[in-house]
Amino acid sequence: MNVKIEDSWKNALSNEFDKDYFIKLTDFVRGEYLSGKAIYPAPANIFNAFNLCPLDKVKVVIIGQDPYHEPGQAHGLCFSVLPPTPVPPSLINIYKEIESDLGRPSKTSGDLTEWAKQGVLLLNATLTVQAHQAASHAGKGWELFTDAVIRETSKRDNIVYMLWGAYAQKKADFVNPEKNLVLKSVHPSPLSAHRGFFGNHHFSKANEYLVAHGKESIDW
C-alpha cells in the first residue's frame, strides 16, 4: 500500500502497511472521511507527527490518546493546536510545569511544531477521530499501528519517553528502560495534574539525559 508518510518512517513501517489490520483501518478511515462526517485532523495532517520528525531524528516521544475532536484543533501532533485556537487545558498545564521546572516563561501559542522539528515525536495512539466524539476511532487498528511505531523507535537507544497517564504508559511495554529514559506521571489534564504531573521535572530530566548522551537538548 502506498501510504503518504515521510520516507524514513515509510521504510521502517513498510511491513505494517500490507497487514490485514492496516488495510481494514485504511478502508474504515477513508469511508469516514467520504461519509460527510466531520473527521479530524484533515487527511493531509494524519501523519503530521511523522512528517515533521523523521525516525532518525527522534530524541523524545510524547504519547497522547486521540486527536482533539472540536473544530479547528487537531493538526496531527498530540497536545498541539494551531493559532488562533485557544491553548487547551492539558497543554496549559504542560506549559506551567515547563515554567516551574526550567525557571523561565514557556510558549504562549498552542502550536508545538517547533518541538517536532527538534526531534520530539508527538504521537497520538489513535490518529483520527469523529467530531465531538472522543475515542470514536479507537479500536479500529490505529493502536496496533502506533504500537509498531514505538517498537521501531525502541530499536534505537537513548530516547526519552514521556508517558503521562495510564493509557500512554501501556506503550512502555515496547521500550527497554535500560537503554532509554522512561518518564512516567499522571496525565496533565486538570482532573489529574495536581496528583503528580506538577513537579515531575520531566523536561529538565529529558534535557539532562539527552546532553549526557551527546545529543542537543530540546528548547521547550
N, C-alpha and C positions, 0 to 999 in steps of 0.2 A: 504494500500500500504506500502511495506517495503522500507522506504527511509533511506539511509545510512547517518545518521546525529547524532551528539553527543546526548547521552541519555536524558539529561535534556530538550533539545530542542525537541527531538522526542516525549517525553511525553507531553510537553506543546502544541505542534503543531499537535498532532495526528489527531484532527478533520479536519484540513486543508487537510491532505494527501488523504482523501477519498472524497473530494468535486469534483464536475464535473470539475471546472476550473483547478484544480491541475492535474487531470487525463489527461485532454486535453493538459495542459502545458507539462507534462512529455512525452506524445506521440510526441509533437512537438519537444522538445529538443532532445529526443532520435533520432528522424528522422533526425534532423540537423547534429548530430554527425555521424550518419551512412551514410549520403549522400555523404561523401567525402569532404564536405566543411571544411575549417579551422574554428573551433569554439573555443572560449576561455571563461574561462580557461579550462585546461584539466579536464575531467569528475571528477577525484578524488578530484579536488580543488573547485568544485562548492560551497560546504558548508564549506569551509575552515574557514570562519569567525566564524561559529558556533562551529566547532570542537575545535578551539583554545580558545574560550571564552564561557564556559558554561553559561547557563541562570542565575544561582545563583551567578555567579562571575561578572556579568556586572555592571560596575561603570560609564562608559562613552559610549555614542552611537554617532558615526560619520557616516553620510549618504552621499554616493556618488550616481551617477546616473546609469551608467552601466560600465562593466569591460573595461579596456584598450583593444583596438582592433587591436594592432600591435603585431607581433610575439615576444614571449619571455617576455611579460609584465605581463599580468593578472595571478594572482595566488589565487584569491578568497578573497582578502582583498582590500577594496576601498582605492584608492590613492597609494597603495603599489606595488613595483616591486622587483624582486629578482636580486641580482648581477649576472652577470656584466652589467645588463641593466642600462643605464644612468637614473638618477633621473628625473622624468617628471617635466615640468614647474610648475604645480599646487603644487606639493609636495615641490619643491624648495621654493615656496612662503610660504608654511606652515612652513618649517624649518626657513625661515627668520623671521617669526612672533614669533616662539618659541625663537629664539636667542634674539630678541628685547624685548620680554615680560619677559623672565626669566633671561636675562642678562648672558647667557652662551652659548657656542657653542652647536649646535644641532647635530643630527646624520648626517653621511655622506653617509651611504647606504640608498637605497630606500626601504629596507625591513622593514616593520612595524610589523613583527611577535611578537616582544617583547612587543609592545603596546597591542596587542591582548591578550597575555598571562597575562598581568596585569589587564585585565578587560575592555579593550576598544573594543567594538563591531564595527568592520569596515565593515559596511553594504552597499553594493550597492543595489539600489532599484530594479534593474534588474540584474540577476545573471549570464547570459550568453550573448554572442554577436558573430556575424559573423565577421571574419577577415575584416579589412579595412572599416567596415560599422557601424559607431556609431549608437546606438539605434535600431539596426536591430532586436533585440528580445524584444523591448518594445511593450507593448500592448498585450502580449501573455499570461499573467497571473502572471508573476513574481511580478508585483506591488501589486496585491491582496495578494500574499503570504507575501511580506515584510511589508505590512500594518498589517497583523496578527502578524508578529514578533514584531512590535512596540507596538501593543496592549498588547502583553504578557509582554514586558519589563515595560510598563506603569502600570501594576498591582503591581509593586514594587516601593517603594519610594526612594527618594534621589539619583536619577540617573541624570547625566549631559548629555544633548542632545546638540550636536554641529551641527547646521543646517546652512549650507553655501550655499546660493543661493536659488532662488525661488522654484526650484524643491525639494530640501531637506526640505524646510520649510513647504511644504504640509503635511509632516508627523507629524507636530506639532499638528494637529487636534486630534491625538490619545493620547496626553500627557497632564497630569494635571500639569499646571505650578505652582500650589500652593504646590505640593508635590515633585517637581523635579526642576532642574535648566535648563531652556531652553535658550540657547545662539544662537543668530541669527546674521548673517552678510552676505555680498555678498560673492560670491564664490572666492576661492583663485586663480582662473585662471588668467593668465597675462592680460586678457581682462577686468577684473573687480577688481582685488585685491587692486588697488590703491584707489578704491572708498569706502573703509571701512573694508576690511579684515585686511590690515596692521593697527596695533594699536587697534585691537579688544580685546586683552588681554584675549582671551578665555582660554588659557592654565593655566595661573595663577588663573583665576576665577574658573576654574574647580577644581584645586587642593585645593584652599581655601575652596570651598564648600564641597569637599569630607572630608577634615580633620575636618571641623566644624561638620560634621555628623558622625564622628567616623570611617571614612574609610581611608585607606592608600592612599596617593597621587600617581599620575602617574609619573614615570620617563620618561619625554618626551625627 
